[in-house]
Amino acid sequence: MSYSDFKTLDDVKSQFGISVSSSGSLFKNTKNTEQSEQLNNILEENVSLALNINTEKARSELIIAPVLVEVRKLLERKVSLFSGVEFNVDEKAGLNGYCDFLFSQSPNQIFLEFPVICIVEAKNENIKSAYAQCVAEMIASEIYNKKHSHQVTYILGVVTTGSNWRFLKLENNTVSIDFEEYLISSVPKILGIFVDVMNFVTEKKTYIANTLLCSQ
């Protein structure tokens, strides 16, 4: 069993004892982050091409990857981005296999450390069908961080077809699914969410470290 074997949210809920909420807009107060001229030109050229080719590979390479690379650039390469990496946390629980994309709260691009954002490409353009896999990867990330004594307030999950993006948040054993679904035409909002989340977890990490230092 692996991440992709989780087919429904009920599968994940029953195995890991989490709850799921799907009400409200999680990022309604998040400000837009304008894309670079380079990304604007890339998407202007690539989006229609990817949608006409209409394969998962085309959407991944031509839309999703350029957006995620832009996020890393906006964060001054202080985070790392991984694509198609093996992430084995608990094989008995099915928390193993390959992840489409992962963001790590570490600039180390050689090997994966401290995953905080899991991005899953929806199969057959069906966003909901990928929720379970995404949540399983989020749970694995939370477990991994705890094992390595890495304090993270929450894990962000993203399910995307390239043209559509939906965000999830795992916090206190509850998964919240954003009521909003963002189109690639709203890329400033999509970038804003990524940047806001990564800045938040980085600031939280610094706060915790400073608190520990003060208490010693």
N, C-alpha and C positions, 0 to 999 in steps of 0.2 A: 504494500500500500504506500502511496505517496500523496503529495499535496493535490495533484490533479484527480485523485480517486475520490476526493470529497465532492459530492455532486449537489448536495442541498445544505442549506443552513441548519436544518434539523439534524443532519449527520454530525455537524460540528458541535452544535449545541448539546446533543446527548453525550458525545464523547468527552467534551471538555468542560461541561457545566457552565457555559457562558449564557448570557442573555443578549437579546438583539432588540434594538430600538430603531425605528425608521421614521421618526417624526421630527420636523424642524429643519431649518437651514443651518448647518454647522459653521459655515464661513460667511454669513451674510455681512459681517462687519469687516471682513478682510479686504484690504485695499488692492487695487490692481497694480501689477508690476509690468511696465511697458517692455515689450520685447525689443531686442536689438534689430537694427536694420538688416543684419545678416539673417536672423531667424525669420524675419518678415519676408525676405526674398526667398528663403528656402521653402517656407510654407506656401507662398504664392505659387511657386513652381511645382511643389510636391503633392499638395493635398488633392487636387483634382486628378493627378496622375495615379496616386495611391488608390483613390476611390474608384477610378475606372478599372484599374488592374484588379482591385477587389479581392486581394488575398491577404492572409494574416501577415505574411512575410513583407509584403509591400507596405502595409500600414505600419508595421513595426519599424522598418528601416527608414521610411520616407516621412513619417509623421511623429511617431512616439519618441524615437531615439533623438531626433533633433530638439524636441521640446525639453527632454530630460538633460541633454548636454547644455542647453541654455540655462537651466536651473543651476547646474554645477558652476557655470561661468558667473552667474549672478551672485553666487555665494563665494566667489573668489577662490574656487577650488579647495575650499576648506572642508568639503565633504567629498565622498567618493561614490562613484556610480558603477554598478556591476550589471552585466547583461548575460543571461543564460548560464548563470553559475549554479553549481551544486551546493545545496545548503541543507546538510543533514544534522538535525538536532535530536530527534528521538524516533528512530526507525520503527520501534514497536508501536508507537502511537500514530504512525503514518506521517510524521513531521519530517519528511525527507524528500529529496528529489531536486529538480531544477526550477529556478525562479526566473521569470521573464526579465524583471529588472528589480534591483534593490539599491536604495540609497543608504549609505552608512554615515554615521556621525563621527567620521574620522577622515582625514585627508589621505590615509594610506590606500593607495590604488593597487598595491601588490597583492594583498589578500584581504578578505572581508572581515571587518571588525564592526561591532555595534550597529546592526541594521535597525533603522528607525522608520523607513518607508518601503512598503512592498507594492510593486506595480504589476498587475496581471493583465495580460491582453485577453480580452473576451473572445471566445471561440464562436465562429458563425455569427459575429456581430450581435451576440446576445449578452448584454451587460449582466443581467441577473444570474445567468448560468455560471458566471465566474465568481460570484460572491463567496461561495463556500471555499474554493481554493484560496482566494485572497485572505479570508479570515484565518484559514489554517496556517498560512505563511506569517500572518501577523502574530498569531499565538506562538509560533516557533521563534519569531524574533524576540518576543517578550521573554520567553524562557531562556533563550541564548543570552540576552543581556543580563538577566538575573543571575545566571550561572557564572557570569564573568564580572559580577558586582558592578554593573554599569547602570546607573540610575537613569531611567527614562520615564517621563510623566505619562506618555501614551505612545502608541504605535499608529502611524497613519497607513491606511490601505487605499489603493487606487485600482479601479477596474476601468479599462478603456478599450474602445474599438479604434482609437486614433482620432476619429471624428467626434466621439462622445466620451466624456470623462465623468466618473462618479467616485466620490470620496467616502471613506469609512474611517472610523476612529475606534481603537481598542483601548479602553481605560477602565480600571477597577472591575475587570471581569465582565464588562459590558461592551458590546459592539454597537456603535451608532452609525447608521447609514444616512448619509446626507440626502435630504429631500430633493435638493437641486441636482440637476444633471447639466454639465457644461459642454457646450459645443466648442470645437476647435476655433471657431470664429471668436470665441471669448478667451483666447489664449492669454491676455493680460490678467484675467481673473485666475486662470489655471496656474500661471506662474506665481501670482501673488499668494495663492494658497501654499504652494510648495515652499516658497521663500519664507513665508510667515511661520510655517510649522518648523522648518529647520532652524530658523533664528530662535524660536521659542525653546526648543529642546537644547540648543547650545547655551542660551542664557540660563536655563534651569540647571544645566550641568555645572556652569561656572558658579552659580549661586550655592549649589550643594557643596562644591569643593571649597568655596570660601567659608561656608558655615562650618565645615569639618575642621578647617585650619584654625578658625577662631575658637573652637571648642577644645582644642588640644592645649 
